[in-house]
Amino acid sequence: MAPRPDNREPVEQGTEPAMKYLIRAICLVILLMSSAIPVASGDCGATVATAPHSSPSALPPPISRYRYDIVKRIPHDRTAFTQGLVYYQGKLFESTGLRGESSVRRIDPETGAVEQTGHLPGALFGEGLAIWKHRLLQLTWTSGTGFIHRPGDLSEVGRFSYAGEGWGAAVLDGRLVISDGSSRLRFLDPNNYRPVASIKVSDQDHAVKGLNELEIVNGLIFANIYPGDCIAGIDPVSGKVVAWIDLAGLMPLSSRPRTEAVANGIAYNPENGHWFVTGKLWPFIYEIKIREAHAVTDKQAVLYARAALTNSSCRRMPVSRALSTLDTGMRRHDNNRGV
């Protein structure tokens, strides 16, 4: 059979070499990213340089880092400016903000349906939400006024006052914990709402500001950090961050309607150990399980890089040496972790 004529368009001189260099550069970037990826894929927590002659005993204790596995994605009102989230007696309760739109809601955690809504007076901006003695305690942003609601019908049964701004709220050991967007957490007596203590939150001696929505899990205070998708686990006595939960990737940035649409809202179900998390104006509430960040992240990064380096585009560059390097890195990670 006669060879078929070559009908390809002529290639401008220098195009093919340039394309080869571009492909090689892309593959090299993938390789470098895989070898340099941190234990947690986001940027939660401080990065503190270690002095070259520091002894191990002088180093701070390691901070646990966690990622998540999605159990369920639950529809959520995408107009809800979520400021607080609580799980109580099989239901989710949500506090929403924005003046003229602030509310408290009861939500079915299976379907996401809003079963009932209570509205705040128009001039107030709803904030954190907590449970105390079978009552919902709802903060407001700058008015210094809190509301007390019945969970059953969300009716208002009282109000209380506190100093300063109100952001997040939770109850720990009979004390109401309040954040105000700074690095400070205040503790109030919920019987009279008088301050009884406060702590400054830090990560390896760096102040952690932007403390927002709060939740209590296993004796630790967990706080959304504004703005961003990080959750800090805080020792309530020392104020030191002992854990970071990285929610990066849970809600893609491209799906967020505004820059304010950051993660905000943490509720814990002690019956199964699952967490409910959402954000301002997010279309979903996510039921998740928390896992240690290093359980799969590093190895998966290496595997993804191997796949990228061996696909049809990257075969144009020599990859045997790169793959050998990646295999060595994988073995090093496994040996360090006893996999």
MOBELDA-V55074 format. One record per residue. N is the residue number from 0. RES is the residue in one letter. SS is DSSP state (@ for helix, = for strand, . for the rest). NEAR is the number of other C-alpha atoms within 10 Angstrom. Layout:
N;RES;SS;NEAR
N;RES;SS;NEAR
//
This chain:
0;M;.;3
1;A;.;4
2;P;.;5
3;R;.;6
4;P;.;6
5;D;.;6
6;N;.;6
7;R;.;6
8;E;.;6
9;P;.;6
10;V;.;8
11;E;.;7
12;Q;.;8
13;G;.;8
14;T;@;9
15;E;@;11
16;P;@;10
17;A;@;11
18;M;@;11
19;K;@;15
20;Y;@;13
21;L;@;12
22;I;@;17
23;R;@;20
24;A;@;14
25;I;@;15
26;C;@;22
27;L;@;17
28;V;@;12
29;I;@;18
30;L;@;22
31;L;@;11
32;M;@;14
33;S;@;21
34;S;@;16
35;A;@;10
36;I;.;14
37;P;.;14
38;V;.;16
39;A;.;22
40;S;.;18
41;G;.;16
42;D;.;14
43;C;.;20
44;G;.;22
45;A;.;13
46;T;.;10
47;V;.;10
48;A;.;6
49;T;.;11
50;A;.;9
51;P;.;6
52;H;.;6
53;S;.;9
54;S;.;9
55;P;@;8
56;S;@;7
57;A;@;9
58;L;.;11
59;P;.;10
60;P;.;10
61;P;.;9
62;I;.;15
63;S;=;15
64;R;=;21
65;Y;=;20
66;R;=;23
67;Y;=;18
68;D;=;12
69;I;=;14
70;V;=;13
71;K;=;15
72;R;=;16
73;I;=;18
74;P;=;16
75;H;.;21
76;D;.;16
77;R;.;16
78;T;.;13
79;A;.;20
80;F;.;25
81;T;=;30
82;Q;=;35
83;G;=;33
84;L;=;33
85;V;=;26
86;Y;=;22
87;Y;=;18
88;Q;.;9
89;G;.;12
90;K;=;16
91;L;=;21
92;F;=;26
93;E;=;28
94;S;=;32
95;T;=;28
96;G;.;23
97;L;.;18
98;R;.;14
99;G;.;14
100;E;.;18
101;S;.;25
102;S;=;27
103;V;=;29
104;R;=;20
105;R;=;25
106;I;=;20
107;D;.;15
108;P;.;21
109;E;.;14
110;T;.;11
111;G;.;17
112;A;.;14
113;V;=;16
114;E;=;11
115;Q;=;15
116;T;=;17
117;G;=;15
118;H;=;17
119;L;.;22
120;P;.;12
121;G;.;12
122;A;.;12
123;L;.;20
124;F;.;23
125;G;=;34
126;E;=;31
127;G;=;31
128;L;=;32
129;A;=;30
130;I;=;20
131;W;=;16
132;K;.;8
133;H;.;13
134;R;=;17
135;L;=;24
136;L;=;25
137;Q;=;30
138;L;=;32
139;T;=;25
140;W;.;21
141;T;.;16
142;S;.;17
143;G;.;14
144;T;=;19
145;G;=;21
146;F;=;21
147;I;=;21
148;H;=;20
149;R;=;14
150;P;.;20
151;G;.;10
152;D;.;13
153;L;.;20
154;S;.;16
155;E;=;16
156;V;=;11
157;G;=;11
158;R;=;13
159;F;=;15
160;S;=;14
161;Y;.;17
162;A;.;12
163;G;.;13
164;E;.;19
165;G;.;26
166;W;.;26
167;G;.;31
168;A;=;32
169;A;=;27
170;V;=;22
171;L;=;17
172;D;.;8
173;G;.;14
174;R;=;19
175;L;=;23
176;V;=;26
177;I;=;28
178;S;=;24
179;D;.;22
180;G;.;20
181;S;.;18
182;S;.;19
183;R;=;19
184;L;=;22
185;R;=;17
186;F;=;23
187;L;=;19
188;D;=;15
189;P;.;17
190;N;.;10
191;N;.;10
192;Y;.;16
193;R;=;14
194;P;=;16
195;V;=;11
196;A;=;12
197;S;=;16
198;I;=;16
199;K;=;17
200;V;.;24
201;S;=;22
202;D;=;20
203;Q;.;19
204;D;.;12
205;H;=;15
206;A;=;17
207;V;.;22
208;K;.;17
209;G;.;19
210;L;=;25
211;N;=;30
212;E;=;32
213;L;=;33
214;E;=;27
215;I;=;22
216;V;=;16
217;N;.;7
218;G;.;13
219;L;=;19
220;I;=;22
221;F;=;27
222;A;=;27
223;N;=;26
224;I;=;24
225;Y;.;19
226;P;.;17
227;G;.;19
228;D;.;23
229;C;=;22
230;I;=;27
231;A;=;27
232;G;=;26
233;I;=;22
234;D;.;18
235;P;.;21
236;V;.;10
237;S;.;11
238;G;.;22
239;K;=;22
240;V;=;25
241;V;=;18
242;A;=;21
243;W;=;25
244;I;=;26
245;D;=;24
246;L;.;21
247;A;.;19
248;G;.;10
249;L;.;15
250;M;.;20
251;P;.;8
252;L;@;13
253;S;@;7
254;S;@;10
255;R;.;17
256;P;.;13
257;R;.;11
258;T;.;10
259;E;.;14
260;A;.;22
261;V;.;24
262;A;=;28
263;N;=;29
264;G;=;27
265;I;=;26
266;A;=;26
267;Y;=;21
268;N;=;18
269;P;.;12
270;E;.;7
271;N;.;8
272;G;.;11
273;H;=;17
274;W;=;20
275;F;=;24
276;V;=;20
277;T;=;28
278;G;=;28
279;K;.;25
280;L;.;22
281;W;.;23
282;P;.;19
283;F;=;18
284;I;=;21
285;Y;=;24
286;E;=;22
287;I;=;19
288;K;=;16
289;I;=;16
290;R;=;14
291;E;=;16
292;A;@;20
293;H;@;19
294;A;@;14
295;V;.;12
296;T;@;16
297;D;@;23
298;K;@;17
299;Q;@;14
300;A;@;20
301;V;@;22
302;L;@;15
303;Y;@;14
304;A;@;23
305;R;@;20
306;A;@;12
307;A;@;17
308;L;@;25
309;T;.;17
310;N;.;10
311;S;.;8
312;S;.;14
313;C;@;19
314;R;@;14
315;R;@;14
316;M;.;16
317;P;.;12
318;V;.;16
319;S;@;11
320;R;@;9
321;A;@;16
322;L;@;18
323;S;@;12
324;T;@;13
325;L;@;19
326;D;@;15
327;T;@;12
328;G;@;17
329;M;@;18
330;R;@;13
331;R;@;12
332;H;@;15
333;D;@;13
334;N;@;10
335;N;@;8
336;R;@;10
337;G;.;7
338;V;.;8
//
